[in-house]
Amino acid sequence: MLTTAEKIKVIMKHNNFTMTELANQLNCSRQNLSNKMSRNNFDERELTAIANALGCELEINFVNRETGEKI
């Protein structure tokens, strides 16, 4: 299973985004984004901003293991 940072890198590559371009979209430095990516440390607000910058929707679900129902 890919980490969140690895998934972001896949989407960046697919969309021909560089780390610098994404950082600019997020109004942060390339260094700051690179550090977050290396630590794989994002909060929901940051992930939403990254998804928006990359033209994606962010979906986070809790799923009941017994019923498979998304909560």
mmCIF file of the N, C-alpha and C atoms, coordinates in Angstrom:
data_MODEL
# 
_entry.id   MODEL 
# 
loop_
_atom_site.group_PDB 
_atom_site.id 
_atom_site.type_symbol 
_atom_site.label_atom_id 
_atom_site.label_alt_id 
_atom_site.label_comp_id 
_atom_site.label_asym_id 
_atom_site.label_entity_id 
_atom_site.label_seq_id 
_atom_site.pdbx_PDB_ins_code 
_atom_site.Cartn_x 
_atom_site.Cartn_y 
_atom_site.Cartn_z 
_atom_site.occupancy 
_atom_site.B_iso_or_equiv 
_atom_site.pdbx_formal_charge 
_atom_site.auth_seq_id 
_atom_site.auth_comp_id 
_atom_site.auth_asym_id 
_atom_site.auth_atom_id 
_atom_site.pdbx_PDB_model_num 
ATOM 1   N N  . MET A 1 1  ? 0.839   -1.174 0.000   1.00 0.00 ? 1  MET A N  1 
ATOM 2   C CA . MET A 1 1  ? 0.000   0.000  0.000   1.00 0.00 ? 1  MET A CA 1 
ATOM 3   C C  . MET A 1 1  ? 0.889   1.244  0.000   1.00 0.00 ? 1  MET A C  1 
ATOM 4   N N  . LEU A 1 2  ? 0.540   2.212  -0.822  1.00 0.00 ? 2  LEU A N  1 
ATOM 5   C CA . LEU A 1 2  ? 1.312   3.449  -0.916  1.00 0.00 ? 2  LEU A CA 1 
ATOM 6   C C  . LEU A 1 2  ? 1.019   4.366  0.267   1.00 0.00 ? 2  LEU A C  1 
ATOM 7   N N  . THR A 1 3  ? 2.041   5.089  0.700   1.00 0.00 ? 3  THR A N  1 
ATOM 8   C CA . THR A 1 3  ? 1.824   6.113  1.721   1.00 0.00 ? 3  THR A CA 1 
ATOM 9   C C  . THR A 1 3  ? 1.099   7.292  1.071   1.00 0.00 ? 3  THR A C  1 
ATOM 10  N N  . THR A 1 4  ? 0.606   8.184  1.887   1.00 0.00 ? 4  THR A N  1 
ATOM 11  C CA . THR A 1 4  ? -0.058  9.378  1.365   1.00 0.00 ? 4  THR A CA 1 
ATOM 12  C C  . THR A 1 4  ? 0.906   10.184 0.503   1.00 0.00 ? 4  THR A C  1 
ATOM 13  N N  . ALA A 1 5  ? 2.130   10.355 0.957   1.00 0.00 ? 5  ALA A N  1 
ATOM 14  C CA . ALA A 1 5  ? 3.124   11.110 0.188   1.00 0.00 ? 5  ALA A CA 1 
ATOM 15  C C  . ALA A 1 5  ? 3.396   10.440 -1.159  1.00 0.00 ? 5  ALA A C  1 
ATOM 16  N N  . GLU A 1 6  ? 3.469   9.116  -1.179  1.00 0.00 ? 6  GLU A N  1 
ATOM 17  C CA . GLU A 1 6  ? 3.698   8.394  -2.440  1.00 0.00 ? 6  GLU A CA 1 
ATOM 18  C C  . GLU A 1 6  ? 2.520   8.584  -3.389  1.00 0.00 ? 6  GLU A C  1 
ATOM 19  N N  . LYS A 1 7  ? 1.310   8.578  -2.853  1.00 0.00 ? 7  LYS A N  1 
ATOM 20  C CA . LYS A 1 7  ? 0.125   8.812  -3.691  1.00 0.00 ? 7  LYS A CA 1 
ATOM 21  C C  . LYS A 1 7  ? 0.161   10.215 -4.281  1.00 0.00 ? 7  LYS A C  1 
ATOM 22  N N  . ILE A 1 8  ? 0.549   11.193 -3.470  1.00 0.00 ? 8  ILE A N  1 
ATOM 23  C CA . ILE A 1 8  ? 0.657   12.571 -3.957  1.00 0.00 ? 8  ILE A CA 1 
ATOM 24  C C  . ILE A 1 8  ? 1.688   12.644 -5.079  1.00 0.00 ? 8  ILE A C  1 
ATOM 25  N N  . LYS A 1 9  ? 2.817   11.965 -4.926  1.00 0.00 ? 9  LYS A N  1 
ATOM 26  C CA . LYS A 1 9  ? 3.859   11.966 -5.961  1.00 0.00 ? 9  LYS A CA 1 
ATOM 27  C C  . LYS A 1 9  ? 3.358   11.342 -7.258  1.00 0.00 ? 9  LYS A C  1 
ATOM 28  N N  . VAL A 1 10 ? 2.561   10.278 -7.156  1.00 0.00 ? 10 VAL A N  1 
ATOM 29  C CA . VAL A 1 10 ? 1.993   9.638  -8.352  1.00 0.00 ? 10 VAL A CA 1 
ATOM 30  C C  . VAL A 1 10 ? 1.090   10.629 -9.089  1.00 0.00 ? 10 VAL A C  1 
ATOM 31  N N  . ILE A 1 11 ? 0.231   11.319 -8.336  1.00 0.00 ? 11 ILE A N  1 
ATOM 32  C CA . ILE A 1 11 ? -0.679  12.292 -8.949  1.00 0.00 ? 11 ILE A CA 1 
ATOM 33  C C  . ILE A 1 11 ? 0.108   13.457 -9.534  1.00 0.00 ? 11 ILE A C  1 
ATOM 34  N N  . MET A 1 12 ? 1.145   13.903 -8.826  1.00 0.00 ? 12 MET A N  1 
ATOM 35  C CA . MET A 1 12 ? 1.988   14.986 -9.344  1.00 0.00 ? 12 MET A CA 1 
ATOM 36  C C  . MET A 1 12 ? 2.607   14.586 -10.681 1.00 0.00 ? 12 MET A C  1 
ATOM 37  N N  . LYS A 1 13 ? 3.136   13.380 -10.746 1.00 0.00 ? 13 LYS A N  1 
ATOM 38  C CA . LYS A 1 13 ? 3.762   12.907 -11.990 1.00 0.00 ? 13 LYS A CA 1 
ATOM 39  C C  . LYS A 1 13 ? 2.724   12.834 -13.108 1.00 0.00 ? 13 LYS A C  1 
ATOM 40  N N  . HIS A 1 14 ? 1.559   12.298 -12.795 1.00 0.00 ? 14 HIS A N  1 
ATOM 41  C CA . HIS A 1 14 ? 0.486   12.170 -13.788 1.00 0.00 ? 14 HIS A CA 1 
ATOM 42  C C  . HIS A 1 14 ? 0.062   13.539 -14.325 1.00 0.00 ? 14 HIS A C  1 
ATOM 43  N N  . ASN A 1 15 ? 0.070   14.549 -13.453 1.00 0.00 ? 15 ASN A N  1 
ATOM 44  C CA . ASN A 1 15 ? -0.355  15.899 -13.833 1.00 0.00 ? 15 ASN A CA 1 
ATOM 45  C C  . ASN A 1 15 ? 0.808   16.811 -14.225 1.00 0.00 ? 15 ASN A C  1 
ATOM 46  N N  . ASN A 1 16 ? 2.017   16.231 -14.340 1.00 0.00 ? 16 ASN A N  1 
ATOM 47  C CA . ASN A 1 16 ? 3.217   16.996 -14.698 1.00 0.00 ? 16 ASN A CA 1 
ATOM 48  C C  . ASN A 1 16 ? 3.447   18.186 -13.769 1.00 0.00 ? 16 ASN A C  1 
ATOM 49  N N  . PHE A 1 17 ? 3.273   17.952 -12.470 1.00 0.00 ? 17 PHE A N  1 
ATOM 50  C CA . PHE A 1 17 ? 3.498   18.975 -11.446 1.00 0.00 ? 17 PHE A CA 1 
ATOM 51  C C  . PHE A 1 17 ? 4.857   18.743 -10.814 1.00 0.00 ? 17 PHE A C  1 
ATOM 52  N N  . THR A 1 18 ? 5.620   19.800 -10.634 1.00 0.00 ? 18 THR A N  1 
ATOM 53  C CA . THR A 1 18 ? 6.859   19.696 -9.867  1.00 0.00 ? 18 THR A CA 1 
ATOM 54  C C  . THR A 1 18 ? 6.553   20.028 -8.407  1.00 0.00 ? 18 THR A C  1 
ATOM 55  N N  . MET A 1 19 ? 7.483   19.709 -7.540  1.00 0.00 ? 19 MET A N  1 
ATOM 56  C CA . MET A 1 19 ? 7.336   20.037 -6.123  1.00 0.00 ? 19 MET A CA 1 
ATOM 57  C C  . MET A 1 19 ? 7.229   21.558 -5.952  1.00 0.00 ? 19 MET A C  1 
ATOM 58  N N  . THR A 1 20 ? 8.010   22.289 -6.727  1.00 0.00 ? 20 THR A N  1 
ATOM 59  C CA . THR A 1 20 ? 7.981   23.752 -6.654  1.00 0.00 ? 20 THR A CA 1 
ATOM 60  C C  . THR A 1 20 ? 6.624   24.294 -7.076  1.00 0.00 ? 20 THR A C  1 
ATOM 61  N N  . GLU A 1 21 ? 6.071   23.759 -8.151  1.00 0.00 ? 21 GLU A N  1 
ATOM 62  C CA . GLU A 1 21 ? 4.758   24.217 -8.616  1.00 0.00 ? 21 GLU A CA 1 
ATOM 63  C C  . GLU A 1 21 ? 3.671   23.930 -7.582  1.00 0.00 ? 21 GLU A C  1 
ATOM 64  N N  . LEU A 1 22 ? 3.710   22.742 -6.993  1.00 0.00 ? 22 LEU A N  1 
ATOM 65  C CA . LEU A 1 22 ? 2.714   22.407 -5.981  1.00 0.00 ? 22 LEU A CA 1 
ATOM 66  C C  . LEU A 1 22 ? 2.881   23.301 -4.759  1.00 0.00 ? 22 LEU A C  1 
ATOM 67  N N  . ALA A 1 23 ? 4.108   23.511 -4.329  1.00 0.00 ? 23 ALA A N  1 
ATOM 68  C CA . ALA A 1 23 ? 4.358   24.387 -3.180  1.00 0.00 ? 23 ALA A CA 1 
ATOM 69  C C  . ALA A 1 23 ? 3.823   25.792 -3.448  1.00 0.00 ? 23 ALA A C  1 
ATOM 70  N N  . ASN A 1 24 ? 4.033   26.297 -4.654  1.00 0.00 ? 24 ASN A N  1 
ATOM 71  C CA . ASN A 1 24 ? 3.515   27.624 -5.009  1.00 0.00 ? 24 ASN A CA 1 
ATOM 72  C C  . ASN A 1 24 ? 1.994   27.660 -4.926  1.00 0.00 ? 24 ASN A C  1 
ATOM 73  N N  . GLN A 1 25 ? 1.341   26.606 -5.398  1.00 0.00 ? 25 GLN A N  1 
ATOM 74  C CA . GLN A 1 25 ? -0.124  26.525 -5.329  1.00 0.00 ? 25 GLN A CA 1 
ATOM 75  C C  . GLN A 1 25 ? -0.611  26.519 -3.884  1.00 0.00 ? 25 GLN A C  1 
ATOM 76  N N  . LEU A 1 26 ? 0.200   25.961 -2.995  1.00 0.00 ? 26 LEU A N  1 
ATOM 77  C CA . LEU A 1 26 ? -0.174  25.826 -1.586  1.00 0.00 ? 26 LEU A CA 1 
ATOM 78  C C  . LEU A 1 26 ? 0.304   27.009 -0.744  1.00 0.00 ? 26 LEU A C  1 
ATOM 79  N N  . ASN A 1 27 ? 0.967   27.965 -1.397  1.00 0.00 ? 27 ASN A N  1 
ATOM 80  C CA . ASN A 1 27 ? 1.520   29.131 -0.689  1.00 0.00 ? 27 ASN A CA 1 
ATOM 81  C C  . ASN A 1 27 ? 2.476   28.728 0.427   1.00 0.00 ? 27 ASN A C  1 
ATOM 82  N N  . CYS A 1 28 ? 3.336   27.767 0.128   1.00 0.00 ? 28 CYS A N  1 
ATOM 83  C CA . CYS A 1 28 ? 4.375   27.381 1.082   1.00 0.00 ? 28 CYS A CA 1 
ATOM 84  C C  . CYS A 1 28 ? 5.679   27.210 0.314   1.00 0.00 ? 28 CYS A C  1 
ATOM 85  N N  . SER A 1 29 ? 6.756   27.059 1.027   1.00 0.00 ? 29 SER A N  1 
ATOM 86  C CA . SER A 1 29 ? 8.046   26.886 0.360   1.00 0.00 ? 29 SER A CA 1 
ATOM 87  C C  . SER A 1 29 ? 8.192   25.444 -0.124  1.00 0.00 ? 29 SER A C  1 
ATOM 88  N N  . ARG A 1 30 ? 9.046   25.279 -1.130  1.00 0.00 ? 30 ARG A N  1 
ATOM 89  C CA . ARG A 1 30 ? 9.339   23.944 -1.627  1.00 0.00 ? 30 ARG A CA 1 
ATOM 90  C C  . ARG A 1 30 ? 9.938   23.108 -0.503  1.00 0.00 ? 30 ARG A C  1 
ATOM 91  N N  . GLN A 1 31 ? 10.792  23.732 0.303   1.00 0.00 ? 31 GLN A N  1 
ATOM 92  C CA . GLN A 1 31 ? 11.441  23.043 1.422   1.00 0.00 ? 31 GLN A CA 1 
ATOM 93  C C  . GLN A 1 31 ? 10.408  22.529 2.422   1.00 0.00 ? 31 GLN A C  1 
ATOM 94  N N  . ASN A 1 32 ? 9.429   23.362 2.755   1.00 0.00 ? 32 ASN A N  1 
ATOM 95  C CA . ASN A 1 32 ? 8.388   22.968 3.703   1.00 0.00 ? 32 ASN A CA 1 
ATOM 96  C C  . ASN A 1 32 ? 7.593   21.783 3.166   1.00 0.00 ? 32 ASN A C  1 
ATOM 97  N N  . LEU A 1 33 ? 7.209   21.852 1.891   1.00 0.00 ? 33 LEU A N  1 
ATOM 98  C CA . LEU A 1 33 ? 6.454   20.755 1.285   1.00 0.00 ? 33 LEU A CA 1 
ATOM 99  C C  . LEU A 1 33 ? 7.304   19.492 1.229   1.00 0.00 ? 33 LEU A C  1 
ATOM 100 N N  . SER A 1 34 ? 8.565   19.631 0.867   1.00 0.00 ? 34 SER A N  1 
ATOM 101 C CA . SER A 1 34 ? 9.468   18.486 0.810   1.00 0.00 ? 34 SER A CA 1 
ATOM 102 C C  . SER A 1 34 ? 9.599   17.821 2.178   1.00 0.00 ? 34 SER A C  1 
ATOM 103 N N  . ASN A 1 35 ? 9.704   18.627 3.231   1.00 0.00 ? 35 ASN A N  1 
ATOM 104 C CA . ASN A 1 35 ? 9.783   18.075 4.589   1.00 0.00 ? 35 ASN A CA 1 
ATOM 105 C C  . ASN A 1 35 ? 8.517   17.317 4.952   1.00 0.00 ? 35 ASN A C  1 
ATOM 106 N N  . LYS A 1 36 ? 7.359   17.875 4.618   1.00 0.00 ? 36 LYS A N  1 
ATOM 107 C CA . LYS A 1 36 ? 6.093   17.200 4.914   1.00 0.00 ? 36 LYS A CA 1 
ATOM 108 C C  . LYS A 1 36 ? 6.011   15.874 4.151   1.00 0.00 ? 36 LYS A C  1 
ATOM 109 N N  . MET A 1 37 ? 6.461   15.900 2.893   1.00 0.00 ? 37 MET A N  1 
ATOM 110 C CA . MET A 1 37 ? 6.419   14.686 2.078   1.00 0.00 ? 37 MET A CA 1 
ATOM 111 C C  . MET A 1 37 ? 7.352   13.623 2.661   1.00 0.00 ? 37 MET A C  1 
ATOM 112 N N  . SER A 1 38 ? 8.533   14.016 3.094   1.00 0.00 ? 38 SER A N  1 
ATOM 113 C CA . SER A 1 38 ? 9.487   13.027 3.615   1.00 0.00 ? 38 SER A CA 1 
ATOM 114 C C  . SER A 1 38 ? 9.016   12.450 4.947   1.00 0.00 ? 38 SER A C  1 
ATOM 115 N N  . ARG A 1 39 ? 8.300   13.255 5.732   1.00 0.00 ? 39 ARG A N  1 
ATOM 116 C CA . ARG A 1 39 ? 7.762   12.755 7.004   1.00 0.00 ? 39 ARG A CA 1 
ATOM 117 C C  . ARG A 1 39 ? 6.386   12.117 6.834   1.00 0.00 ? 39 ARG A C  1 
ATOM 118 N N  . ASN A 1 40 ? 5.782   12.295 5.652   1.00 0.00 ? 40 ASN A N  1 
ATOM 119 C CA . ASN A 1 40 ? 4.430   11.787 5.391   1.00 0.00 ? 40 ASN A CA 1 
ATOM 120 C C  . ASN A 1 40 ? 3.480   12.285 6.485   1.00 0.00 ? 40 ASN A C  1 
ATOM 121 N N  . ASN A 1 41 ? 3.538   13.603 6.714   1.00 0.00 ? 41 ASN A N  1 
ATOM 122 C CA . ASN A 1 41 ? 2.832   14.211 7.836   1.00 0.00 ? 41 ASN A CA 1 
ATOM 123 C C  . ASN A 1 41 ? 1.922   15.326 7.332   1.00 0.00 ? 41 ASN A C  1 
ATOM 124 N N  . PHE A 1 42 ? 0.638   15.001 7.140   1.00 0.00 ? 42 PHE A N  1 
ATOM 125 C CA . PHE A 1 42 ? -0.329  15.954 6.616   1.00 0.00 ? 42 PHE A CA 1 
ATOM 126 C C  . PHE A 1 42 ? -1.575  15.939 7.487   1.00 0.00 ? 42 PHE A C  1 
ATOM 127 N N  . ASP A 1 43 ? -2.198  17.114 7.638   1.00 0.00 ? 43 ASP A N  1 
ATOM 128 C CA . ASP A 1 43 ? -3.504  17.119 8.288   1.00 0.00 ? 43 ASP A CA 1 
ATOM 129 C C  . ASP A 1 43 ? -4.579  17.200 7.198   1.00 0.00 ? 43 ASP A C  1 
ATOM 130 N N  . GLU A 1 44 ? -5.826  17.066 7.597   1.00 0.00 ? 44 GLU A N  1 
ATOM 131 C CA . GLU A 1 44 ? -6.919  17.009 6.625   1.00 0.00 ? 44 GLU A CA 1 
ATOM 132 C C  . GLU A 1 44 ? -7.012  18.293 5.802   1.00 0.00 ? 44 GLU A C  1 
ATOM 133 N N  . ARG A 1 45 ? -6.776  19.427 6.429   1.00 0.00 ? 45 ARG A N  1 
ATOM 134 C CA . ARG A 1 45 ? -6.820  20.708 5.718   1.00 0.00 ? 45 ARG A CA 1 
ATOM 135 C C  . ARG A 1 45 ? -5.755  20.749 4.622   1.00 0.00 ? 45 ARG A C  1 
ATOM 136 N N  . GLU A 1 46 ? -4.558  20.287 4.942   1.00 0.00 ? 46 GLU A N  1 
ATOM 137 C CA . GLU A 1 46 ? -3.467  20.279 3.963   1.00 0.00 ? 46 GLU A CA 1 
ATOM 138 C C  . GLU A 1 46 ? -3.767  19.317 2.820   1.00 0.00 ? 46 GLU A C  1 
ATOM 139 N N  . LEU A 1 47 ? -4.301  18.162 3.144   1.00 0.00 ? 47 LEU A N  1 
ATOM 140 C CA . LEU A 1 47 ? -4.634  17.190 2.098   1.00 0.00 ? 47 LEU A CA 1 
ATOM 141 C C  . LEU A 1 47 ? -5.719  17.724 1.172   1.00 0.00 ? 47 LEU A C  1 
ATOM 142 N N  . THR A 1 48 ? -6.690  18.437 1.729   1.00 0.00 ? 48 THR A N  1 
ATOM 143 C CA . THR A 1 48 ? -7.737  19.041 0.908   1.00 0.00 ? 48 THR A CA 1 
ATOM 144 C C  . THR A 1 48 ? -7.133  20.073 -0.038  1.00 0.00 ? 48 THR A C  1 
ATOM 145 N N  . ALA A 1 49 ? -6.224  20.895 0.460   1.00 0.00 ? 49 ALA A N  1 
ATOM 146 C CA . ALA A 1 49 ? -5.565  21.902 -0.374  1.00 0.00 ? 49 ALA A CA 1 
ATOM 147 C C  . ALA A 1 49 ? -4.721  21.247 -1.468  1.00 0.00 ? 49 ALA A C  1 
ATOM 148 N N  . ILE A 1 50 ? -4.016  20.186 -1.129  1.00 0.00 ? 50 ILE A N  1 
ATOM 149 C CA . ILE A 1 50 ? -3.203  19.463 -2.115  1.00 0.00 ? 50 ILE A CA 1 
ATOM 150 C C  . ILE A 1 50 ? -4.101  18.856 -3.185  1.00 0.00 ? 50 ILE A C  1 
ATOM 151 N N  . ALA A 1 51 ? -5.179  18.222 -2.765  1.00 0.00 ? 51 ALA A N  1 
ATOM 152 C CA . ALA A 1 51 ? -6.118  17.626 -3.723  1.00 0.00 ? 51 ALA A CA 1 
ATOM 153 C C  . ALA A 1 51 ? -6.662  18.695 -4.665  1.00 0.00 ? 51 ALA A C  1 
ATOM 154 N N  . ASN A 1 52 ? -7.075  19.823 -4.119  1.00 0.00 ? 52 ASN A N  1 
ATOM 155 C CA . ASN A 1 52 ? -7.600  20.907 -4.957  1.00 0.00 ? 52 ASN A CA 1 
ATOM 156 C C  . ASN A 1 52 ? -6.554  21.394 -5.944  1.00 0.00 ? 52 ASN A C  1 
ATOM 157 N N  . ALA A 1 53 ? -5.326  21.576 -5.490  1.00 0.00 ? 53 ALA A N  1 
ATOM 158 C CA . ALA A 1 53 ? -4.249  22.052 -6.364  1.00 0.00 ? 53 ALA A CA 1 
ATOM 159 C C  . ALA A 1 53 ? -3.971  21.068 -7.496  1.00 0.00 ? 53 ALA A C  1 
ATOM 160 N N  . LEU A 1 54 ? -4.154  19.779 -7.220  1.00 0.00 ? 54 LEU A N  1 
ATOM 161 C CA . LEU A 1 54 ? -3.873  18.743 -8.219  1.00 0.00 ? 54 LEU A CA 1 
ATOM 162 C C  . LEU A 1 54 ? -5.110  18.336 -9.013  1.00 0.00 ? 54 LEU A C  1 
ATOM 163 N N  . GLY A 1 55 ? -6.227  19.029 -8.786  1.00 0.00 ? 55 GLY A N  1 
ATOM 164 C CA . GLY A 1 55 ? -7.451  18.745 -9.540  1.00 0.00 ? 55 GLY A CA 1 
ATOM 165 C C  . GLY A 1 55 ? -8.127  17.461 -9.120  1.00 0.00 ? 55 GLY A C  1 
ATOM 166 N N  . CYS A 1 56 ? -8.025  17.127 -7.844  1.00 0.00 ? 56 CYS A N  1 
ATOM 167 C CA . CYS A 1 56 ? -8.612  15.892 -7.320  1.00 0.00 ? 56 CYS A CA 1 
ATOM 168 C C  . CYS A 1 56 ? -9.591  16.200 -6.195  1.00 0.00 ? 56 CYS A C  1 
ATOM 169 N N  . GLU A 1 57 ? -10.392 15.214 -5.865  1.00 0.00 ? 57 GLU A N  1 
ATOM 170 C CA . GLU A 1 57 ? -11.251 15.261 -4.687  1.00 0.00 ? 57 GLU A CA 1 
ATOM 171 C C  . GLU A 1 57 ? -10.607 14.395 -3.621  1.00 0.00 ? 57 GLU A C  1 
ATOM 172 N N  . LEU A 1 58 ? -10.677 14.831 -2.380  1.00 0.00 ? 58 LEU A N  1 
ATOM 173 C CA . LEU A 1 58 ? -10.168 14.042 -1.263  1.00 0.00 ? 58 LEU A CA 1 
ATOM 174 C C  . LEU A 1 58 ? -11.341 13.334 -0.614  1.00 0.00 ? 58 LEU A C  1 
ATOM 175 N N  . GLU A 1 59 ? -11.232 12.019 -0.457  1.00 0.00 ? 59 GLU A N  1 
ATOM 176 C CA . GLU A 1 59 ? -12.256 11.236 0.223   1.00 0.00 ? 59 GLU A CA 1 
ATOM 177 C C  . GLU A 1 59 ? -11.614 10.503 1.386   1.00 0.00 ? 59 GLU A C  1 
ATOM 178 N N  . ILE A 1 60 ? -12.168 10.714 2.578   1.00 0.00 ? 60 ILE A N  1 
ATOM 179 C CA . ILE A 1 60 ? -11.712 10.000 3.766   1.00 0.00 ? 60 ILE A CA 1 
ATOM 180 C C  . ILE A 1 60 ? -12.929 9.313  4.346   1.00 0.00 ? 60 ILE A C  1 
ATOM 181 N N  . ASN A 1 61 ? -12.850 8.001  4.505   1.00 0.00 ? 61 ASN A N  1 
ATOM 182 C CA . ASN A 1 61 ? -14.000 7.244  4.982   1.00 0.00 ? 61 ASN A CA 1 
ATOM 183 C C  . ASN A 1 61 ? -13.635 6.343  6.144   1.00 0.00 ? 61 ASN A C  1 
ATOM 184 N N  . PHE A 1 62 ? -14.563 6.227  7.065   1.00 0.00 ? 62 PHE A N  1 
ATOM 185 C CA . PHE A 1 62 ? -14.511 5.172  8.062   1.00 0.00 ? 62 PHE A CA 1 
ATOM 186 C C  . PHE A 1 62 ? -15.516 4.135  7.588   1.00 0.00 ? 62 PHE A C  1 
ATOM 187 N N  . VAL A 1 63 ? -15.107 2.863  7.601   1.00 0.00 ? 63 VAL A N  1 
ATOM 188 C CA . VAL A 1 63 ? -15.971 1.797  7.111   1.00 0.00 ? 63 VAL A CA 1 
ATOM 189 C C  . VAL A 1 63 ? -16.176 0.777  8.220   1.00 0.00 ? 63 VAL A C  1 
ATOM 190 N N  . ASN A 1 64 ? -17.442 0.482  8.499   1.00 0.00 ? 64 ASN A N  1 
ATOM 191 C CA . ASN A 1 64 ? -17.779 -0.524 9.500   1.00 0.00 ? 64 ASN A CA 1 
ATOM 192 C C  . ASN A 1 64 ? -17.275 -1.870 9.002   1.00 0.00 ? 64 ASN A C  1 
ATOM 193 N N  . ARG A 1 65 ? -16.416 -2.513 9.760   1.00 0.00 ? 65 ARG A N  1 
ATOM 194 C CA . ARG A 1 65 ? -15.816 -3.786 9.331   1.00 0.00 ? 65 ARG A CA 1 
ATOM 195 C C  . ARG A 1 65 ? -16.846 -4.896 9.202   1.00 0.00 ? 65 ARG A C  1 
ATOM 196 N N  . GLU A 1 66 ? -17.871 -4.853 10.023  1.00 0.00 ? 66 GLU A N  1 
ATOM 197 C CA . GLU A 1 66 ? -18.880 -5.919 9.990   1.00 0.00 ? 66 GLU A CA 1 
ATOM 198 C C  . GLU A 1 66 ? -19.837 -5.768 8.823   1.00 0.00 ? 66 GLU A C  1 
ATOM 199 N N  . THR A 1 67 ? -20.255 -4.542 8.538   1.00 0.00 ? 67 THR A N  1 
ATOM 200 C CA . THR A 1 67 ? -21.277 -4.336 7.510   1.00 0.00 ? 67 THR A CA 1 
ATOM 201 C C  . THR A 1 67 ? -20.729 -3.768 6.206   1.00 0.00 ? 67 THR A C  1 
ATOM 202 N N  . GLY A 1 68 ? -19.511 -3.207 6.239   1.00 0.00 ? 68 GLY A N  1 
ATOM 203 C CA . GLY A 1 68 ? -18.958 -2.568 5.057   1.00 0.00 ? 68 GLY A CA 1 
ATOM 204 C C  . GLY A 1 68 ? -19.539 -1.186 4.804   1.00 0.00 ? 68 GLY A C  1 
ATOM 205 N N  . GLU A 1 69 ? -20.400 -0.717 5.714   1.00 0.00 ? 69 GLU A N  1 
ATOM 206 C CA . GLU A 1 69 ? -21.047 0.578  5.562   1.00 0.00 ? 69 GLU A CA 1 
ATOM 207 C C  . GLU A 1 69 ? -20.055 1.711  5.820   1.00 0.00 ? 69 GLU A C  1 
ATOM 208 N N  . LYS A 1 70 ? -20.053 2.703  4.906   1.00 0.00 ? 70 LYS A N  1 
ATOM 209 C CA . LYS A 1 70 ? -19.239 3.898  5.104   1.00 0.00 ? 70 LYS A CA 1 
ATOM 210 C C  . LYS A 1 70 ? -19.947 4.794  6.104   1.00 0.00 ? 70 LYS A C  1 
ATOM 211 N N  . ILE A 1 71 ? -19.186 5.289  7.056   1.00 0.00 ? 71 ILE A N  1 
ATOM 212 C CA . ILE A 1 71 ? -19.773 6.129  8.100   1.00 0.00 ? 71 ILE A CA 1 
ATOM 213 C C  . ILE A 1 71 ? -19.304 7.557  7.898   1.00 0.00 ? 71 ILE A C  1 
# 
